[in-house]
Amino acid sequence: MNSHVEVRGLNVVAGGTSIVADVGFSIPRGGVLALIGESGSGKTTIAMALMGYARLGCRIAGGTVRVGDKDVLSLDEDGLAALRGDRVSYIAQSAAASFNPSRRIMDQVVEPAVNHGRMDRKAAEAKAVALFRSLALPDPDSIGERYPHQLSGGQLQRLMAAMALITGPELVILDEPTTALDVTTQIEVLRAFKQAVREQGATAVYVSHDLAVVAQMADAIVVLNKGRVRENGAAVQVLQQPQDEYTRTLMAAARPERVAVEGPGAVRAPLLEIKGLNAGYGATPILRDINLTIARGATLGVIGESGSGKSTLARVIAGMLPPSSGSVSFDGVRLPPALSMRNKEQCRRIQLVFQNADTALNPAHSVGDIIGRPLAFYHGLKGAAAVRRVAELLDLIKLPASLAGRACGGLSGGQKQRINLARALAAKPDLIMCDEVTSALDTVVGAAILDLLAELKRELGLAYLFISHDIATVRAIADDIMVLYAGTQVETGRRQGYDAVARHPYTDLLIGSVPELRPGWLEEQGARPVPPAIRQPKDGADLCRFLPRCSWRVSGTCDQFTPPRRPTPGGNTILCHRPEGASEGAS
Amino acid sequence: MMNATRTWVKALPFSGRVGLSLVLLWLFLAVFGPLLAPYDPGAFVAHDVFAGFTAAHPLGSDYLGRDVLSRLLSGARYSVGLALAAALVASTTGTALALITAVSPRWVDEGISRFVDTLISIPSKILSLVLVAVVGSSLPLLLLVASITYFPGAFRIARSLAVNLAQMDYVQVARCRGEGAVYIALREILPNMIHPMLADFGLRFVFIVLLLSGLSFLGLGVQPPDADLGSLVRENISGLGEAAPAILVPAIAIATLTVGVNLLIDSLPGRGRRMAGKE
């Protein structure tokens, strides 16, 4: 056999429950295998078992794991210690949590090589700098002198790859390494990973829930569901001709289809209208000059990366954060800025649904209490009438009415998110603000929530402000889309307007960074062009905030003047000096 | 209800059950002890002082020839009752103030917190001694002293819990809904901090038993002819050289009471969370 890593009949049990059952696969030397599945499918458990490790409470109950000529599961503690971090290395999901904040990067990166006696400190540092360079990190010679808090999430993730590769391991395990990153960062990290792993000639196991990412990285794919292998085959075959029903479900959920009917155009009177809004925390400004309208029954999608001010916008509209200037009008009436000045009716008509249902539902209350409270509070419903209405609402979100007596502790993530939504619906609002409501859910569950939202909109005529970092999700539900970058509204327009070529350079980057569901996409993208040289930005001028990253910036214009709002041929409004945005054309 | 209690007891670990038995025993003795006492606790009934274990006096006699068992049964009332009342006052005050700080504007929080910090910075034992020495010992004063000494600790723990809970998304949702401060404090925050606070209440009870026993040992606690467990130890201190039961038994009594409460509360918090899930 020429396989390098081989797993046969692997069983892992937690207490009396089998969480991984009879899993087997093999990887040729230098191959990349992806383990893909939803949360709870056992993908991380299998990845850990490759290092002979079972998490607390779990036990490897049977099977063999062979890496090279070593039978991993028969090794004793000393043998495993020599293996881990040396022959087999691991890259975790959150690099920010994996680095020790009190030590310099270089001390941590060279540690595996020095501890395992691979090389002395000097040689290890030279190797580390070479790895930094091949991972396309900025300032490879001096970045090791910094502390973890001085670096971004994407940089830390690449540094963690350097730490994993420094011993020249035979097998590298990447456990959801880009899941916590913004999509524009993810593409760079993926490219760096792919190149570095190939240069090392290492065999790799890539754990992920994202099919599109896996398509870029893997030669072979193992699809897992509930601890069992559903499908195992070459990447191209699994992606293009999936044999298994479950794989097809995953593929369908990975790229949500348009779920919503078209909302009404701008002809109707606006329900929510925001003009010239500025807001911030203390002296730190976050949102700058936001203008938007949502018509009754329409959906506005707000998209941007983490820290772009998406959630802050929802907080301002809800009244939790009074804006420093500008106005928020609802149904033609200007809303008081602070929550304490709004009346019950104004609170009722705008409801906010949080991203994380685990923290948004009070663990001390039952499902019936949670949904019943807005009924009692806004509508004075009590006793049998309230019980009946709770049952109706549970039916509306497609949960059994018997759930009303349960606490939310034992429910699944998708059920909790539905209850989170039902609480908002109980108020009979006109506008629901959904803050990343599908982000914490598995793709299949998230797609079901999107369907539900679209159905509710159709039946109840609700308007949504739908916040997400994922452009595919926003396109599936929104009528209008607004792109936020660093608190400025860089592009606004109808959903269709985003199909046009002329768009804001940031929008272009955002859309272009979403991996497509086919192998080879990453190679086609090529490296991003280096931004053209500009002059020293003019002091005190209110310049475009995307300027430092923009590949289309114009020296003498972008670095001197405040960008104007202008229409594009596609009908959108962009905040840019170039009317054609990120497309070739006479400037 | 009986069934629920039985499953609850069954789910306790062994140490928890031992603790529960000890606590129940002491509660029983505190309530019914005086009725069970074979002799009048103040009467000189034995022929000998510091007598050993005999059939007539199962726990021996004290330095004046009084029956130790009877004195112990009558004294449990003071130690358990007083400490229970003081712990209740301390924990309730602390929790209530903490809830107020969590839902009030910042200046209220600052005001209350700094006031409590001031109280904490006064050495508690010295404060108790001074108060008792100045005003003279009485049951209400002992209650007050123990409560003042121990409520700042309860407040600090409750406040850190409440302030964290007040940032939770479900509290933000309630705020957005337009709920009042009282609803948020009592319905959204309090149920999620009640279990840690119960554990804290148990600890505080133990501390107060020890404080009161200590004060009594110094002669500043419960005054003769009444006696709590601490004063029983003090009275019979001269029997220490003879290893008289009169000094050993009350000391062991204090130990079983505090150890029992500790064992019980140590096995509680995990239970509390699971119970909350079932309710």
Interface residues (C-beta under 8 A of the other chain):
Chain A: A318 G319 M320 L339 R342 N343 K344 C347 R348 Q351 L352 F354 N356 T359 A360 L361 N362 P363 A364 H365 S366 R373 P374 F377 Y378 A407 G409 G410 R423 A427
Chain B: M168 D169 Y170 Q172 V173 R175 C176 R177 G178 E179 R187 E188 P191 N192 A276 G277 K278 E279
